[in-house]
């Protein structure tokens, strides 16, 4: 019978998104059909929109919704359950099968295969991509937990394992970067330094826990980080005072910021401890060159973080608790709301840097 759905489709040959009225198939054995309340609008979708592709694409990977249908082997959720949809398997450690991929037929006759798509009022995905949550949660702003919060906060608490008193700098304080700020605050980091190109965004980041803001359009952010973190009682192998952040997070992924996070890290205290850790969180679109001598002599680390190294079953309840307790202000972090029919306006605003936090789509 299928489920009627209005779905955003990215055509093969243009970045102009269109909305199609489609019929989703009945769920396979481990799949669920979800009626969605809201979906986050992630910057990584812009990368998909502006790179070559061989077929149309459906987009989006974080939402809040309610289960309408379940496949015969679904044992994690049932019809009527409130869920968060995400692109990371909810508990890969115990998954006993490869998640089923959704198959959607679009208007030009092409079939699209996708693990998850949430720019739609209804979606279908494997049960591994949905996490059951309390039905009393807010069903709009919680949509961004499935990517933005998970990716930013998870990078701090899981990938980097920031400890109380560690110094942290975060390059780019959009939705992911703000979530990293919150993660650093919850980990007890100090100082928490935000780097961006806009003073308004930097002040906004302080409301989430940043202790300092650096406008990279006005000063060299690497030099500014070192000024804020100098330790006159510790020395490098070159007999210079140690300075720089214990952890530097790039939540943008452009070449310039990728090449700034390693030099923004502190050098090792010679014979006592190794150097700081640079963490790539944003999706990169270009190659990057690192100063290998700096990495070697200063004993620094450069690592990646995908999805904040999160296990959604474990981590989403924690993030919802942060929200309930007021530590994670999702209402403030969601700074723009759009209807499905305004999706091109939304992606244009995101591309032009006009979204200070995270934007969401809201569905009727």
N, C-alpha and C positions, 0 to 999 in steps of 0.2 A: 504493500500500500504506500509506504514512504511517508515522509514528512515535508510539508511545504516550508521553504526557507528563502529568505532574501539574503543573498550572499554577495559580498564585494569580490569582484574578479579583476585581476590584473591581466590585460590582454598580452599576447605575445609580442606585439610590435609597437606598443606605446605605453607611457607611464600614466596615462589618463585612466583612472579606475572607473569601472562601471558596476552597477548593481543589477544582479540577475535574480529572477524568481525561479528557483529550482526545486526539484523534489529530491530530498535526501533518501538514500536507500534504507530499507529496514536494517537494524543493526545485525552484524555478524555475531558469532558466538560470544566474543569477548568485548563487543562494542556497546557504547551507550549513545543515545540521542539526547542532547541537552538543549533546553530552551534557555537562552542567555538573557541576563539582565544588563550586563555591561561588559565591555572589553577594553583593555588597555591599548594604546597606540604607541608602539615601540619604535625607536629610531632605527633599529636593525631592518625594519620593513622598507625603509627608504633605500637601503642597499639593494634589496631585492627588486625594487621598482626601477632602479637605474642601471642595472647590469643586464647583459644579453641573456635571453632565455629561449628555449626551444618550444615552449607551449605556454598557454595561459597558466596563471598561478592564483591560488587563494591564500589569504594572508591572515595574520593575527595569531597570537599564541598565549594569551592570558585573559581569563574572564571569570565571572561569577554567574552561575545559572542553576537550573533545577533539572533533574533527570526526568525525561519523559518516557523513554523506552530503554530496556536492557536486553542484551543478547542472552542466549540460553545458558552460557557458562559464566556469566557475570556474578561474582560473589562479594564484590567490594561495596557496591552501592545498589540501591533499589529505586524504583519509580517514586518520585516525590522528594528524594533527597536533595538538599542544597549542596552544591559542589563548587570547588575552584578548579578551573581548567588550566593546565600548564603544559609546557612542551618537554619537561623533564619527567621521565618515568617516576612514579610516586615512590617506589621502593625497589630499585633495580636489584638489590641484594637478594630478594626472594622471588623475583619474577621467574616463572618457569617456562615462559614462551615468549617469542618475539611479538611485540604488539602489532595488531592488525592495522593496516593502513586504510584510511578512508578513500573511497573511490567516488568521484563526483563527475557527472556529465554536465558540461556547460553548453551554452546556446549554439556554439559553432560546431557542435558534434564531437568535440575533443573530450577525452576523459582525463581528469586530474587526480593524481594520487598525492595525498598529504597526510602526515601524521596528525596534525592539529591545525585547525583554522578557526578563528574567533571573530573575524570581522563579518558577522552574520547574526541574524536574530535566532537561528537554530544551528547547531553543529552536530557532527558525529565523530567519535574518536574511540580509541581503545580505552578500557577501564583503567589502564596504567597511567593515563594522562588526566585523571580526575581524582580529587581528594575530597572526601566527605567532610562537611563542616557543620557547625551549629546553624540551624535554620534561622536563628535570631540575629545573625550578623547583618551588617549593612551590605546591601547587595549591589551597591554602585562602586564605592571607592575601594572595596576589597578586591576588585578585579585586577588591580595592579600588583597584587602579591605574587601572582603566577609567573612574573618575569622581573619587573623592576625591583621590587623589594627583595625577592629571592637572590637576584644577581648581585645587587649592591651590598646588602647586609651579609649575605652568605660569603662573599669574597673576603670580608673582614673577619667574620667569626669562624669560618671553616677553612677557606683556602689559606689565609694568612695566619689565622689563629692569634690575632692580636690580644695582648695581655694588658692588664691594668698598668698604667703609666707609660706604655709605649707611645711614641710620637707618630702621628699619621698625617699624611697629606693626600688630598683627593683632588685630582684634576678633572674638572667637569662636574657641575652640580645640578644636572637635570634630575629626572626621576631616579635613575640608577645611582648617580652620585649622592643625592640626598639620602637614599637608603643606605649607602655606605657610611655616610655621616652618622646616621642613627645607629648602625651597627657598631661603629667606633665608640660612640657614646655609651652604648650598652656594654661594651667590652671594657670600659674604663680607661680608654686612651686619653692621653694629654701630652701635648696639645693636639687639637684636631684642626688642621689647616685646610681651608677650601681655596681652590684656585679656579678662576673663571675669567671671562672677559667683560663681565657686566657687574657693576657695583650693586645693583638691585638684587641679582641672583646671589651675590656673596652675603648680603644682609639677610636674605631669605634663608640661606644655609645656616646662619647663626641661630635661627629659630628652631632648627632641628638638632643642634648640638655643636656646630663648628665654633671653635674658640677664636680663630683668626681667619681673615679673608685676604687673598692676594689677587689683585687685578693684573692679569698677565698682559693686558694691552698697555699698561703703564709702567710696569717694572719687569725685570728678569725674574720669573717665578722661582727658578732654581736658586739664584743668589738670595732671594727673599726667604726661602725655606731654610737655607743654611744660617742666615742671620737669626732666625727665630729659634734655632735648635743647637746653637753652639755650646759645647761642653769643654770648659777650659781645663778640667781636671783629667781629661782623657786624650790620648794621642794616637795618631795614625802611624803606620810604618815609616812615613816620611817626616815624623816628629812634628806634625801639625795638629792643632786641637781638632777633636772629632766634632763634626757637625753634619746635619742632614737628618731626614726622617728615618725612623725605624722601618716604616712601611709607606710606600708611595703607590697609590692606585690611579691608574688611567681609566676613567670611565667614559672616554670618548673614542679612542682607537685611531686617531689620525696620526700621521707620521710625526708631526711636531711634538705632540704630547707623549707618544711612545718613546721618543728620543730624549724626553725631559725627565721621565720618572726614575731612570737609573742614576743620573747625576744628582737628582734631588735626594737620593738615599744617603745615609751616613756611611762613612768608611768604617772599617773595623777598628776596634781598639786593639792595637797590635799585641798579640800573645794573650789576649783576654777574651775577646769575642769577635765573631765575624761581622761583616757589614750588613747594611739594611737590605730589604727585599722590595723590589719593584713588581707590582702585580698588574698584568694586563687584563682588564675587565671588558672594555669596549671592543666591539667587533672591528678588527683591522681591515682596511681596504687597500693598503699599500705595503711595500717592503719597509723594513726598518734597519738602521745601522746603529750598532752599539759600540761604545768605546771599550774594546776588550781589555786594554791595559787597566782602565778604571775598575772593571769587573774583577780582574785578577788581583791587582795590588790592594784594592779596598775590600776584597772578599765579599762582593755584593752578589745578590741573587736576582734573576729575572724569571718570573714564572707567569703562567696563565691561569685564569679562573673562568670556567664555563658554567653558567647557571649558578654561580656562587658555591659550587661544590655541594649543592643541597640535595637532600632526599626529602621531597615534598611531604610525605607522610609524617616525617619527624619534625620538619621545620615550619610548615604552615601553621600548626597550632601555636607555636611559639610566637610567630609574627602576629597572629590574631590576638594573642594575649598582650603583646606590646601595644597593639592598637587599642584594645579594651582598657588598658591601664593608662593610656595617654602618652606612652613613651614613643609611639609611632603615629604621628598625626596624619593619617591618610586623607582626611578632609582638607587639610592645608596643602598636602603634596599634590592632590589632583587640582590643577589650576585651570583646566579647560575641559568643557563637555560639548560633545557634538552628537547630532543625530546621524543615523546611517547614511541618509541622503546627502550629508555634508562631508563625506569622507575625503573628497578631493580638497576641500577647504582646510580640513584638519591636517592632511599630510603636507600641504603647502605651508601652513603655519609652522609645523614642526621643522620643515626643511629650512625655513627662513629664520629660525631661532626665536620664534615668538611664543614658545611654550616654556614657561619658567620652571615648571615641575613636570607633571605627567598629564597627558590628555587621555580622556576616555571616550568611547562610544557608548551611548545609552540606547537601549531598545525598549519598545513598548511592551 
